[in-house]
Every structure is written in C-alpha cells, then in structure tokens.
C-alpha cells in the first residue's frame, strides 16, 4: 500500500515513509491511497485527485491519528517543516487563526506549548514575534 498524505508539499511535510509524490502518479493505481491523519490538510484531497486523475480511496494512517497533545507535539518536531514554510509566505498568513497551520497543527498542542514557543520550534527561519500574540 502506497500512501499519499496530501498535495505535494503537504505530502513531503508529513510522509514518514519517504514516497515521492510525483513518481507515485505512475504507480500501480490499486495500491495508492490518500492517508488521513492528525496532520492532514483537509483541503488537499481535491487537488490530489486532480493530480492523479482520479479520486483515491481514503484510509486512516493510525500511527498519526487520535494523538494526545504530547504525542502530537513529539511527532510534529520530526516533520519536514522546510517543505511547507516558504519565505514568500509571511508569518501573519501562516498563523491565521482560521488557517491550516493554526487549526490543524497548533490547536491540538496549544494546551502544552505557547504559540510563540511552537512557532519558534517549527519555523526554520526564526520567529517574527510581532505577529504571534498570545494563545
């Protein structure tokens, strides 16, 4: 079973298996699935379906599903953040309260780490504290 964890950047960010997103388009179609986990960007499925030319069956990736805040945070620190942080995206946009990073990634760990500490840890470019505010 080959798992796609979102669109190209999101897949490369999460993928614990090391599957190349673009090369996977030429894979055996019966063995390709869209993996859903606590880190999945819910808006990716339609874009992935367009890239692959069909809707992929959806499966839960249980090692990354239903995590406690501590387990979620432990795994977040191993994800490939450089795949999703672009210097072209300002911090204010990255941390919009209605956006993917804040809702899907920060909110589940917000009880154990402040937004500024979280962002400082996961942001390879450093932190712009003027946009952070409080929890």
N, C-alpha and C positions, 0 to 999 in steps of 0.2 A: 504494500500500500504506500503510495506517494502522497504526501500531504502538502497542500498549498495553504499558507497562513495569512493570506491577504494579497493585495496587489503587490507589485514588485518590491517597493521599498518596505512596506509593512511585512511582507513575507521574509525579506532578508533581515529585518529587525527582530522578528520572533523566532524564526526557524531553528529548532535545536538539532535538526537532522542534517543540515547542510545541503539541501536540494536546490539546485539552480532553477530559479523561476522560469526564465526564458527557455532554457533547454527542456524543461518539463512539458512545454507545449507540444513537443514531438514524441512524448512518451506514450506508452500503452494507455489508451483512454480509460479502460476498465479499471486501471489501478490508480487513478488520480482522484483525490478528494479535497474538498475545501474544509480545512480544520478550524473549528471554533474553540476558543479558549478565553480565559480571562483577559487576554491582551489583544484580542481580535478587534480590528476596526470594523464596526458593523456596516459601514458604508462601502466596504471593499467588494462585496460579493458580486454586485452587478458589473463592476469594472473587470473583475477577474473572469466572469462569464464571457464578456466581450472579447477579452484577450484570448481565451481558449476556444471561442467559437461555440460554446455550449454551456449549459448550466452543470456545474459539478455537483455530485452528491455531497451532502454535508455530514460531517462526523464531529463528535466532541473529542478534543485532544485532552484526555483526562489527567495527564500529569500536570497540566496547566489550567485546570478547571476547578472551581469551587475552593479556591485557596484562602487560607487565613491571611490576615494583613501581614503577619511576619513572613509567611512563606511567599506571598506575593512580592514583598519587598526584596527578599533574598533572590528570587528569580529575576526581578527587574534589573538588579545590579549586574546580571550576567547577559542581558540582552544587548544587541548590537545597536546602541543609540546613534552611532555615527551614520547609520543607514537612514535615519528619519530626521535628524537635525540638519537642516540646511542653513548656511549662513545667510541665505536670501530670505529666510522666514524670521521676522522679528519676534523677540520674546513675548511681546504683548499678544501676538497672534497665536503663538504656541500655547499660551496659558489662558486662553479664553475659557471662561467658566462653562461655556456650552460646547466646548470642543473636545475632540477625541483624547488628547493628552491629559487634560484635566479630569474629564469624566471617567474614562476607561482606565487610566494609569495612576493618576494621583489620588482620586477619591477613595479607592479601596485601601490605600495605605495612610490616609490622612489622619487616622487616629494615633499613628505611631511615629509620624515624621512631619515636620512643618513643610510648607510649600517651598520655602527658600532652601531648606536642607535637602529636600527631594531634588529640586531643580539643580542645585549645586553638584549633587552626586551624579545625576544622569545627563547633564549638559556638558559635552566635551569642550565647549567654547567658553566656559565660565558663566557666571550669573550676572544678570542685569537686575540688581535689587530694586530699582525704581518701579518695575512692573509687577513685583510679587505681592506686596501687601501681606495681609495675614491669612490664616486658614479660612 
